[in-house]
């Protein structure tokens, strides 16, 4: 990836955590970090010029403090800043058209206690043209934090369907694991064939269950071969589980640095939307979640 990593800044703790995650990601990938701060026009027809200028100065100072803080921690990182006189969601969507990754906090300055995902973060996940990473305030994102105790290497997780593989989602997950030196855990959830369960007994034999599971394992192995050849440094662990996909991903992602899911895009739709799996993951995951748009 050569495009920059983009992050929005609004002065909240959530945005500071997201900016740090974005800076580390840009440093790992060797690309530029772009920070954007938006100050929409004040409501009212006769807003004093001094008030608008004061808001702009506050925003610029916010950017300067963030740059100084990140430069201390990532001295080799190239950082570029921008101020937008627009609503945060509109400013981020416009800037995301030239970004490789957009990083936002799950909540912003306008959020309230108990809110899992704020309106701006949710809209970015639904509508941004590039992959969006939503970072919770309590995240497992820094080296050494949130790793499974039994393994020293960090872990990333991706949801994968070998029956309908999505190249954009898989490629993003493999590249993220490669940049971090992380293991990649590939999760495929499956269900029993609809015609396999007797309406009377509601059971299947262990032999049939094992046969179907073996078929899923083989198909997943075949489906991953192209990406394992493209990213030979990435150690892959495959999990085929008889669970709902959202439950399987949430269970597996505990202690991970990143959870990757896809979002289908509709070129005819004015605004995007999240599928039920991505929606559930965003509201319940405790690690950063990457939502990768795809047209498949």
C-alpha positions in Angstrom: 0.0 0.0 0.0 1.4 3.4 -1.0 -1.5 5.6 -0.2 -1.5 7.5 3.2 -3.2 6.5 6.4 -5.9 9.1 7.3 -7.2 9.8 10.8 -9.7 12.3 12.1 -9.0 14.5 15.1 -11.7 16.1 17.3 -10.0 16.4 20.7 -11.6 13.4 22.3 -9.8 10.6 24.0 -11.2 8.2 21.4 -9.7 10.2 18.5 -6.3 10.4 20.3 -6.2 6.6 20.6 -7.3 6.3 16.9 -4.5 8.8 15.8 -1.9 6.7 17.7 -3.2 3.5 16.0 -3.1 5.3 12.6 0.5 6.6 13.2 1.7 3.1 14.1 0.0 1.7 11.1 1.5 4.3 8.8 5.0 3.7 10.3 4.6 -0.1 9.9 3.6 0.3 6.2 6.1 3.1 5.5 3.5 5.6 4.3 2.5 9.1 5.2 0.1 9.9 8.0 -2.6 12.5 7.3 -4.5 14.1 10.1 -7.7 16.1 9.5 -9.7 18.3 11.9 -13.1 19.6 10.9 -14.8 22.6 12.2 -18.3 23.0 10.6 -19.8 26.4 10.3 -21.7 27.5 13.5 -25.5 27.5 13.1 -27.2 30.8 12.6 -27.2 33.4 9.9 -25.1 36.0 11.7 -22.3 34.1 13.4 -19.5 36.6 14.5 -16.3 36.3 12.4 -14.3 36.3 15.7 -16.1 33.2 16.9 -15.5 31.3 13.7 -11.8 32.2 13.7 -11.5 31.2 17.4 -12.8 27.7 16.5 -10.4 27.4 13.6 -7.4 28.4 15.9 -8.6 25.8 18.5 -8.6 23.2 15.7 -5.2 24.1 14.5 -3.7 24.0 18.0 -5.3 20.6 18.4 -3.6 19.4 15.3 -0.2 20.9 16.4 -0.4 19.1 19.7 -1.2 15.8 18.1 1.6 16.1 15.6 4.1 17.0 18.4 3.0 14.0 20.4 3.1 11.5 17.5 6.4 12.8 16.3 8.0 12.0 19.6 6.8 8.4 19.4 7.3 7.9 15.7 10.2 10.2 14.8 10.6 8.8 11.2 7.0 9.2 10.3 5.9 11.8 7.7 2.8 13.6 9.0 0.6 16.0 7.0 -2.3 17.9 8.5 -5.4 19.6 7.1 -8.3 21.7 8.5 -11.7 21.5 7.0 -14.6 23.9 7.3 -17.2 21.1 7.0 -19.0 18.6 9.1 -16.7 15.8 10.3 -18.4 13.0 8.3 -18.3 15.0 5.1 -14.7 16.1 5.5 -13.5 12.5 6.3 -15.4 11.0 3.3 -13.9 13.6 0.9 -10.4 13.0 2.2 -10.8 9.2 2.2 -11.0 9.2 -1.6 -7.2 9.4 -1.8 -6.4 7.4 1.4 -5.3 3.8 1.7 -6.9 3.4 5.2 -9.2 5.7 7.2 -8.9 5.4 11.0 -11.5 6.7 13.4 -12.4 6.3 17.0 -15.5 4.3 17.7 -16.9 7.4 19.4 -16.1 11.1 19.1 -16.4 14.2 21.2 -20.2 14.1 20.9 -20.6 10.5 22.2 -22.1 9.5 25.5 -21.4 6.8 28.0 -22.8 3.4 26.9 -22.6 4.3 23.2 -20.7 1.6 21.4 -20.3 3.2 18.0 -20.9 6.9 17.2 -22.7 8.3 14.2 -19.6 9.5 12.4 -17.7 6.2 12.9 -20.7 4.2 11.7 -21.2 6.3 8.6 -17.5 5.9 7.8 -17.8 2.2 8.1 -20.8 2.2 5.8 -19.7 4.7 3.2 -16.0 5.3 3.0 -14.4 4.3 -0.3 -11.3 2.8 1.4 -10.9 0.3 4.3 -12.0 1.9 7.6 -10.5 0.9 11.0 -12.6 1.7 14.0 -10.5 1.8 17.2 -12.1 1.5 20.6 -10.7 3.5 23.5 -9.7 0.4 25.3 -8.0 -1.4 22.5 -5.6 -4.2 21.9 -3.5 -2.3 19.5 0.0 -1.6 20.9 2.8 -4.1 20.7 2.7 -6.3 23.8 -0.9 -5.5 24.7 -3.9 -7.8 24.3 -2.0 -10.8 23.0 -3.0 -14.3 23.8 -0.9 -15.5 26.7 0.1 -18.7 25.0 1.7 -17.1 22.1 4.3 -14.3 21.8 3.4 -13.1 18.3 0.5 -10.7 17.8 -2.6 -11.9 16.1 -5.0 -10.6 13.5 -8.3 -12.2 12.6 -10.3 -12.3 9.4 -13.6 -13.7 8.5 -13.5 -15.8 5.3 -16.0 -17.7 3.2 -14.3 -20.1 0.9 -17.6 -20.6 -1.0 -17.6 -16.9 -1.9 -14.1 -15.6 -1.3 -13.6 -11.8 -1.3 -10.1 -10.9 -2.5 -10.2 -7.3 -1.1 -10.9 -8.5 2.5 -8.4 -11.3 2.4 -5.7 -9.2 0.8 -6.1 -6.4 3.5 -5.9 -9.0 6.3 -2.8 -10.7 4.9 -1.1 -7.3 4.3 -1.9 -6.1 7.8 -0.6 -9.3 9.4 2.5 -9.1 7.2 3.2 -5.5 8.2 2.9 -6.4 11.9 4.7 -9.7 11.8 1.5 -11.1 13.2 -0.1 -14.5 12.9 -3.3 -14.5 10.9 -6.3 -16.4 12.2 -8.7 -17.2 9.4 -12.2 -18.0 10.6 -14.8 -19.8 8.5 -18.2 -20.3 10.1 -20.4 -23.0 8.6 -23.8 -24.5 9.1 -25.2 -27.9 8.6 -26.9 -28.5 5.2 -30.5 -27.4 5.4 -31.7 -30.8 4.3 -29.5 -32.8 6.7 -31.5 -32.3 9.9 -34.5 -34.5 10.5 -37.6 -32.5 11.5 -38.4 -35.2 14.0 -35.1 -35.8 15.7 -33.2 -32.6 15.0 -30.0 -34.6 15.0 -27.3 -35.6 12.6 -24.8 -38.4 12.9 -21.2 -37.7 14.0 -20.0 -39.4 10.8 -22.0 -37.0 8.6 -21.0 -34.0 10.7 -17.3 -34.9 10.4 -17.6 -35.4 6.7 -19.1 -32.0 6.1 -16.6 -30.4 8.4 -13.7 -32.0 6.5 -15.1 -30.7 3.2 -15.2 -27.2 4.7 -11.6 -27.5 5.9 -10.4 -28.6 2.5 -12.3 -25.8 0.7 -10.9 -23.2 3.0 -7.3 -24.6 2.5 -7.8 -24.3 -1.3 -9.3 -20.9 -1.0 -6.4 -19.5 1.0 -3.6 -20.9 -1.2 -3.2 -17.8 -3.5 -2.8 -15.4 -0.5 -0.4 -17.7 1.3 1.7 -17.8 -1.8 1.5 -14.0 -2.1 2.4 -13.4 1.6 4.8 -16.3 2.5 5.9 -14.6 5.7 2.5 -14.7 7.3 1.8 -17.7 9.6 -1.9 -18.8 9.1 -4.1 -20.6 11.5 -7.4 -21.7 10.0 -10.5 -22.2 12.2 -13.6 -23.9 10.8 -16.4 -23.5 13.4 -20.0 -24.5 13.5 -21.3 -21.2 14.7 -23.0 -18.0 13.5 -20.2 -16.0 11.7 -20.5 -13.0 14.1 -20.2 -15.2 17.2 -17.3 -17.1 15.7 -15.4 -13.9 14.9 -16.1 -12.3 18.3 -15.0 -15.4 20.2 -11.8 -15.7 18.1 -10.8 -12.1 18.2 -10.3 -11.8 21.9 -6.8 -10.6 22.6 -6.2 -9.8 18.9 -4.7 -6.6 17.4 -7.1 -6.4 14.5 -10.4 -8.0 13.3 -11.1 -7.7 9.6 -14.5 -8.0 8.0 -15.9 -7.1 4.6 -18.6 -4.7 3.4 -20.4 -5.2 0.1 -20.7 -2.0 -1.9 -23.5 -1.1 -4.3 -22.4 1.3 -7.0 -26.1 2.3 -7.5 -26.7 3.2 -3.9 -26.2 6.7 -2.6 -25.2 5.5 0.9 -23.7 2.3 1.9 -24.9 -0.1 4.6 -23.4 -2.7 6.8 -24.4 -6.4 6.7 -25.5 -8.0 9.9 -22.1 -9.7 10.6 -20.1 -6.4 10.3 -22.8 -4.6 12.3 -22.6 -7.1 15.2 -18.8 -7.1 15.2 -18.5 -3.3 15.3 -20.8 -3.1 18.3 -19.3 -5.9 20.4 -15.6 -6.3 19.5 -13.0 -5.0 21.9 -10.2 -4.8 19.5 -9.8 -2.5 16.4 -12.1 -3.6 13.5 -11.3 -3.1 9.9 -14.2 -2.8 7.5 -13.1 -3.4 3.9 -15.4 -2.4 1.0 -15.7 -4.8 -1.9 -17.9 -5.2 -4.9 -18.2 -9.0 -4.9 
